[in-house]
């Protein structure tokens, strides 16, 4: 088991706080993938005084880039970047970004670092780390716990793994993105596995919150009263509070984590569980509940709409409210 006790010479350490802006050297940073998360990462890098170049397979996303960012027409334009941070949807997207004659591994110079902030399989991280190493480049897995609002507020929790020297090199950038940076270890896949495990726990919490709130409603208890009791006593975690509020408010649009992405994350976690011979019956159940949401036409909602599914299964009315921002 990886220790997270701070040690000056260990690559497995938990670092509290953020590196100060004054400690940062100006760097030329590329950002690949301009979804909500990538846009927010790019904006923060710009705010910290870096030169930022952005690329996305969709030119319209590049056209809507944050003020101060330079748009790239192709990945090869990122060849001048010292560090490239990628934030894409899945294994296939990340593989296409890195591999091939026009992928990052081919176009970046020796000595450049690729920081993958996507939620992808541990196996892919190991593969891409080997590819980058053959080109004399560093690869750091750095998935995050949090949503676009947390990026903008610099309240993310960042998980990082990879070679000790590579992680130290990008540490100042990662510390500035969030409130806590966890360096998991030198196995580049470790951060990816921990991210998947975290998403399993969140999905299980969403399912249980939805079921409990539906029970309270049918039992004649104001679910908001029940929510206040639960989250101010035994269940006062961020996940219970944030996602419980979304279920109460039926605030499933816009999605912070759309249902298909949640299904992908549960599928990857269950594949790891099978590989390591770890039964995860509860995770399997919630995976199927998410698939049921797609079957019922709820694919465009936030994964907290597991609460909506629970309400409808209980014969309760459930609606969808549109809210500004991502929670």
Secondary structure, DSSP 4 states (H G I P E B T S, - for coil): ----S--TT-SSEEEES---GGGPPP-EEEEE--SHHHHHHHHHHHHTT-EEEEE-SSHHHHHTPPTTPEE-SSGGGGGG-SEEEE--SSHHHHHHHHSSTTSHHHHSPTT-EEEE-S---HHHHHHHHHHHHHTT-EEEE--EES-HHHHHTT-EEEEEES-HHHHHHHHHHHHHHEEEEEEEESSTTHHHHHHHHHHHHHHHHHHHHHHHHHHHHHTT--HHHHHHHHHTTT---HHHHHHHHHHHHTEEES-SSBHHHHHHHHHHHHHHHHHTT---HHHHHHHHHHHHHHHTT-TTSBGGGHHHHHHHHTT-----EE-SS--
